[in-house]
Structure formats: C-alpha cells, structure tokens
Amino acid sequence: MKFEKNILCIGAGYVGGPTMAIIAYKCPQYKVTIVDINPTRIDAWNSDELPIYEPGLDEIIRATRGKNLFFTTDIQRSIRENDIIFVSVNTPTKTFGAGAGMAADLQYWEKTARQILQYSESSKIVIERSTLPVKTAQAMENILHNAHSSTFEVLSNPEFLAEGTAIKDLENPDRILIGSRETESGLKAREVLVEIYANWIPREKIITSNIWSSELSKITSNAFLAQRISSINAISALCEKTDADITEVARAVGMDRRIGDKYLNSSVGFGGSCFKKDILNLVYLCRQYGLNEVADYWEGVVKINQYQQERFTLNMLKAMFNTLADKKICLFGASFKANTSDTRESPALFITKKLIEEKAEVVITDPQALRNARVDLANIDGKISFIEDPYSAAAGCHAIAVITEWNMYKELDYQKIYDAMVKPAALFDGRNILDHVKCHKMGFNVYPIGKPSLTHF
Ligand SMILES: NC(=O)c1ccc[n+]([C@@H]2O[C@H](COP(=O)([O-])OP(=O)(O)OC[C@H]3O[C@@H](n4cnc5c(N)ncnc54)[C@H](O)[C@@H]3O)[C@@H](O)[C@H]2O)c1
C-alpha cells in the first residue's frame, strides 16, 4: 500500500508511543514508524505486554500495529525513509557538571540531531516533542545546517498530555501548539504539521506561534500546574495547625471563577518525570539570564513539594509514638499518580527511603507499578516487599499510607483490612480519598492531609 505520508518518531517512551499510536489510529493514510535505541523497549512495544500502562492504549496499538504503525531499532533506515521526524527522546535533569541538579541534560537530544544529520539523504521537517529549554531549536538548527544537500526545518510542537489520561488527552486535546520560524519555509513546514493534526482536531484548537514562545509555553504550563499543587499543599500545612479543613477551603476558593476548581486537591505532593525537572530547568534558565528573583519565585514551588513529602513522613513518625523501628508500614500505591505504571519521582519512592532510614519495614502494593518500583528501589538496603493484593499487603502492618489515588483503594473493605492489622492501626491518607469518619469508626486512627486527625486517644 502506498501511504500519503511517512512519519517517524525518535523515542518510544511515554510520549512517543501513545502520541504516534494516536496519529496512526486517526490517520490510516499515513505510515508511522517509531524508533528507539533501547531494544528491550521496542520488543515490548511489539509484544502483548506493552512497556507502559495507559488506559485505552492496548486497544489502539492492537488496531494499528503492523498495519500503519511500526516499532523498530533501525535508526539509519528510519531516518532515511521518513521526511517528517518527531523527536521525543528523554531530557532529564543533568546529574553532572555545570548545572547539575537543575539544567536539562540535552545529550540524548543532541545525539539525535547528529543522527538525523548523518543518515538523511533528503530534506526533512524535524519536530521537537521533548520538553526543552527555550532556544534549543537554534542548537538543533546549527547542527543540521552542516548538511551538504538536504535542508531541514525545525518546528516546536510540545506535548501537553498527562499520564493516566494520555489517550483521552491526545484524542481531544485542549490545544495543539506549533511553533516555527516565521520565514516562508518555516510557515510552509508549520502548515504540513497543522494538516496532520487537522485529521481529527478542530482547526480552532490548533494554534501557532513563533518557535521560542512555543518552547517556553510548555515549561510555563508545567510550572503553573505544579504551582497550583504547591499552593494548596502549602495551605494544607496551615490547616493542620488551625483545625481548618483543606477540602472546605479548596471548595470555597475554587468556586471563584477567576481561580477555578481544578488541581486543588491537596496531597502528599506531585511526582512524575516532568514537573520538577521542567521547573528546575526554568529556574536554571532564569539564573542564566540574571533573573534571580524570577528563579527564586519558581524554585519555591519545588521546595514546597519537597517539604510536603517530608512533612508527611514526619507526621507518620510523630503519630506512631516517634519510632518506626521494626514497624511494618504498607504503602497503597507506587506510581506517581493513578492510571499509570510510571514511578519516576513518585512520592512513594521518597517516602519508602525515609521510612527505611527510620528502620521500618515497608510493604508496597500497586495494581500496575510494582515492576518499576522494584527496579527503582533495588539498591535500597532495608526490608522492602512488593505485594499486588492490597489485603495481603496490609495484613500484619501497623500502618497504611495511601500514596496514589487509584480508584480501587476507595472501594476496598477497610473493616477486613483493619481486622488483619496490628493495633493500634494507623491510616495516613496522602490523597484524602477515603471516608475518614467511617474508617475511624472501624477503629483506625486516621491522619488525612490538611484536616484534623481522627484518633482514639
Ligand atoms: N511523560 C510525560 O508525561 C511527558 C509529557 C509531555 C512531555 N514530555 C517530554 O517528552 C520527552 C520524552 O519523555 P518520555 O516520558 O516519553 O521519556 P522516556 O524516557 O519514556 O522515553 C524516551 C525514549 O527515548 C529513547 N532515546 C533516547 N535517545 C535516543 C536516540 N538517540 N535514538 C532513539 N531513541 C532514543 C530512550 O531510549 C527512551 O525510550 C521528555 O522531554 C519529556 O519532558 C513528557
């Protein structure tokens, strides 16, 4: 079959996999290839056990794989055969050298640019999907301008999906943003990408801008989202000191239409591979430009998140008579949010390490993320076990801490769980998703976030 367009994505991760699967699903007239340097990941994409869990993803992959969606490790051939190339490689926080712990590590990004240059035999449109510091497209252009005969147009097309709702977000996004150079060739390339999205997204939702605005919009969006979480979490600490109730405060505040009610659930803190990394990246950028006050402002968002996770663990220690040594604590949830298997920067990891430092024994349960959690915690010296069934996981424990807001945790039989625990049994609800009064009546000492605790002493 002759396809209308040949589209490539470099990087088969949480972004590359789902986004390209949706393009293939919505546009059967295009051939979509996804390439990755990691053969294990590509094997998993080609198997029945996909490397990531996302509701609805399995069905989309089943409908497209082998028809117009292909996964491969053959980078050379993929670059040669495709003229529209999305790049969604990882851009983690740098762990070494200048900017360590703050700046984005652009080594995978730059290697990709060099591969594109090396293997291209014709002109290409190269599309940034990774989240990048503003002005990165210029570096990409500088590398690609060394080509002998081919020409390259670099576009910025940041991804705004949220893990856990990726398929829904991709099918019906709030907006698609495409940034380009405002030259004749830049505008032409931009139009090619607009045409691809217009296959299923209304035109008025596809917005365009200059390339730097597009790059900066992505990190700004993440900074604003994280800022809301830190704002409500900061107030939750004050609620705990004053007998105010964070749910009541959030409802009253959120009913103001200027503020809105989204992202106002107080919790144990945000995790995930993006928020912290992107804000630190923003902070680093601001400092580079001498904008220290702006940098300090945004750095506060990350500091409050760290504080919230530390506060949660210290509250556990205090509530359990200031010693956790040899106590068994069950964490409900390992993923950084519900409906994903992703554990990157999950509060569960931080809390586990803190509890192990206190010499507690930690039992972790999760419906999808235990495989990743095992790898993340493999080098921690302490007693950690992983049990999929929450009832077996909690049995014999002194405390449960709800870390992830999986729906299934709302529906468990807590009387049955309580009966099998060591008494007094503590319940720390790091997501405020349980019926606290009911659990208290069963016998638990209940410690929610940002509201008075319900104890029997
Ligand atoms: N995860 C999210 O929710 C999300 C949302 C929006 C944007 N982003 C951004 O998208 C980018 C990718 O994120 P992710 O979560 O998909 O990361 P990921 O680590 O899951 O996937 C990246 C993939 O790129 C591959 N890769 C690296 N270098 C390569 C190369 N030279 N050639 C081929 N493959 C290569 C890696 O092997 C890996 O499989 C990041 O910049 C991230 O900030 C992520």
The ligand as an SDF file (V2000), in Angstrom:
LIG
                    3D

 44 48  0  0  0  0  0  0  0  0999 V2000
    5.9770   11.7030   30.2830 N   0  0  0  0  0  0  0  0  0  0  0  0
    5.1510   12.7240   30.1070 C   0  0  0  0  0  0  0  0  0  0  0  0
    4.0380   12.7620   30.6390 O   0  0  0  0  0  0  0  0  0  0  0  0
    5.5460   13.8750   29.2190 C   0  0  0  0  0  0  0  0  0  0  0  0
    4.5650   14.7840   28.8090 C   0  0  0  0  0  0  0  0  0  0  0  0
    4.9270   15.8210   27.9750 C   0  0  0  0  0  0  0  0  0  0  0  0
    6.2430   15.9500   27.5720 C   0  0  0  0  0  0  0  0  0  0  0  0
    7.1880   15.0690   27.9850 N   0  0  0  0  0  0  0  0  0  0  0  0
    8.5660   15.2310   27.4760 C   0  0  0  0  0  0  0  0  0  0  0  0
    8.7520   14.3070   26.4070 O   0  0  0  0  0  0  0  0  0  0  0  0
   10.1060   13.8170   26.3960 C   0  0  0  0  0  0  0  0  0  0  0  0
   10.1080   12.3070   26.4710 C   0  0  0  0  0  0  0  0  0  0  0  0
    9.5060   11.9240   27.7050 O   0  0  0  0  0  0  0  0  0  0  0  0
    9.1180   10.4050   27.9970 P   0  0  0  0  0  0  0  0  0  0  0  0
    8.4000   10.4090   29.2890 O   0  0  0  0  0  0  0  0  0  0  0  0
    8.4750    9.8220   26.7920 O   0  0  0  0  0  0  0  0  0  0  0  0
   10.6020    9.7840   28.1650 O   0  0  0  0  0  0  0  0  0  0  0  0
   11.0220    8.2500   28.1100 P   0  0  0  0  0  0  0  0  0  0  0  0
   12.2970    8.1520   28.8550 O   0  0  0  0  0  0  0  0  0  0  0  0
    9.8660    7.3820   28.4860 O   0  0  0  0  0  0  0  0  0  0  0  0
   11.3010    7.9800   26.5470 O   0  0  0  0  0  0  0  0  0  0  0  0
   12.3690    8.4860   25.8320 C   0  0  0  0  0  0  0  0  0  0  0  0
   12.8860    7.4110   24.9030 C   0  0  0  0  0  0  0  0  0  0  0  0
   13.8580    7.9850   24.0280 O   0  0  0  0  0  0  0  0  0  0  0  0
   14.8240    6.9650   23.7320 C   0  0  0  0  0  0  0  0  0  0  0  0
   16.0300    7.5720   23.1720 N   0  0  0  0  0  0  0  0  0  0  0  0
   16.9620    8.3490   23.7850 C   0  0  0  0  0  0  0  0  0  0  0  0
   17.9210    8.7020   22.9020 N   0  0  0  0  0  0  0  0  0  0  0  0
   17.6010    8.1570   21.7180 C   0  0  0  0  0  0  0  0  0  0  0  0
   18.2000    8.1650   20.4150 C   0  0  0  0  0  0  0  0  0  0  0  0
   19.3130    8.8370   20.1880 N   0  0  0  0  0  0  0  0  0  0  0  0
   17.6060    7.4890   19.4260 N   0  0  0  0  0  0  0  0  0  0  0  0
   16.4620    6.7890   19.6490 C   0  0  0  0  0  0  0  0  0  0  0  0
   15.8470    6.7450   20.8490 N   0  0  0  0  0  0  0  0  0  0  0  0
   16.4000    7.4190   21.8780 C   0  0  0  0  0  0  0  0  0  0  0  0
   15.0250    6.2860   25.0680 C   0  0  0  0  0  0  0  0  0  0  0  0
   15.6040    5.0020   24.9080 O   0  0  0  0  0  0  0  0  0  0  0  0
   13.5880    6.2520   25.6090 C   0  0  0  0  0  0  0  0  0  0  0  0
   12.9340    5.0260   25.3060 O   0  0  0  0  0  0  0  0  0  0  0  0
   10.7960   14.4980   27.5730 C   0  0  0  0  0  0  0  0  0  0  0  0
   11.4410   15.6460   27.1020 O   0  0  0  0  0  0  0  0  0  0  0  0
    9.6510   14.8940   28.4840 C   0  0  0  0  0  0  0  0  0  0  0  0
    9.9510   16.0090   29.2760 O   0  0  0  0  0  0  0  0  0  0  0  0
    6.8560   14.0160   28.7820 C   0  0  0  0  0  0  0  0  0  0  0  0
  1  2  1  0
  2  3  2  0
  2  4  1  0
  4  5  1  0
  4 44  2  0
  5  6  2  0
  6  7  1  0
  7  8  2  0
  8  9  1  0
  8 44  1  0
  9 10  1  0
  9 42  1  0
 10 11  1  0
 11 12  1  0
 11 40  1  0
 12 13  1  0
 13 14  1  0
 14 15  2  0
 14 16  1  0
 14 17  1  0
 17 18  1  0
 18 19  2  0
 18 20  1  0
 18 21  1  0
 21 22  1  0
 22 23  1  0
 23 24  1  0
 23 38  1  0
 24 25  1  0
 25 26  1  0
 25 36  1  0
 26 27  1  0
 26 35  1  0
 27 28  2  0
 28 29  1  0
 29 30  1  0
 29 35  2  0
 30 31  1  0
 30 32  2  0
 32 33  1  0
 33 34  2  0
 34 35  1  0
 36 37  1  0
 36 38  1  0
 38 39  1  0
 40 41  1  0
 40 42  1  0
 42 43  1  0
M  CHG  2   8   1  16  -1
M  END
$$$$
